[in-house]
Amino acid sequence: MLSGYRLMWMMVLFDLPVLTKKERKAATKFRKFLLDQGFEMSQYSVYMRFCAGKEQAEAYSRRVEKAVPGTGKVHIVYLTDKQYENIVTFDGRLKETGRKNPEQYVMF
């Protein structure tokens, strides 16, 4: 049975150098890779993806690891769906409403 404590979100945070053309190209390639893998951009260097469970999150983590550029830092943080629901977001001084689960998983 699926629950908000088994369903997971993966957050990929990175700080990649973009001083040279080669570094910018590597950073852009990494961002495009994340989008191709189904991640959505939360902030410019923060991408998130919903995962059906820990095993799927670990599989995506291995894919990300293989795509990490040669320089810069990349962090991967895992959140349960329940923790994700409690994220507080501000746009300027305005507080945004809570995050929603993807529509395709609502029926579970």
Secondary structure as GFF3:
##gff-version 3
##sequence-region A 1 108
A	DSSP	beta_strand	8	15	.	.	.	ID=ss1
A	DSSP	alpha_helix	21	36	.	.	.	ID=ss2
A	DSSP	beta_strand	40	43	.	.	.	ID=ss3
A	DSSP	beta_strand	46	51	.	.	.	ID=ss4
A	DSSP	alpha_helix	54	67	.	.	.	ID=ss5
A	DSSP	beta_strand	73	80	.	.	.	ID=ss6
A	DSSP	alpha_helix	81	85	.	.	.	ID=ss7
A	DSSP	beta_strand	90	91	.	.	.	ID=ss8
A	DSSP	beta_strand	94	95	.	.	.	ID=ss9
A	DSSP	three_ten_helix	103	105	.	.	.	ID=ss10
###
